[in-house]
Amino acid sequence: MALDQLYQHVILEHNRNPRNFGRLESATHSARGHDALCGDDILIELEMSDGKIAKAAFSGEACAVTKASASMLTEWLIGRTPNEAARAYDQFSEFLADQQADGCENLGDLTHLHAVSRFPARVRNALLPWKTVINALDP
C-alpha cells in the first residue's frame, strides 16, 4: 500500500468510526470550533485532573478530515498537559505547512494527516480541532 493510500485509509477509518465522539458530561473545559467556509461545527470537551487532560471528546457536524483530526487528537490528548498540547499544536501546524516533512514522532497517528498538506483548504480542516482545544484550554 502506497503511503498516500495508507494516509487516506486512516483518515477514512477515523471518519467512519471516530474515537471519543459524543458529549463528555464530566467536562471541565470546552470550546466550539466553526469553519464558515465549509460548515464544520464541532464542540470539544475536556476533563482536567491534576493538571492533565484526563478525558477528551468531540461532537458536532464536520467533514472527514476535521472528524478524523478530532478523533486522533482526542486520543492523543489523554494524559497531556495544556502546555504539551500548545507546543504540539505549533509543531503540528508547522508539520502541515511543510509538504516535504518526513514525520513528527511525538504526534503518533496524527502524522497520517500530513497528506492534507498538499491541499490548503484541507489543512484548515485538520487544524480546526486543534484550535478548538487551544481555545478550550485558554484560561
PyMOL commands that set and color helices and strands:
alter all, ss='L'
color gray80, all
select helices_A, chain A and resi 3-16+64-77+82-97+105-118+120-137
alter helices_A, ss='H'
color red, helices_A
select strands_A, chain A and resi 29-35+40-49+52-61
alter strands_A, ss='S'
color yellow, strands_A
deselect
rebuild
show_as cartoon
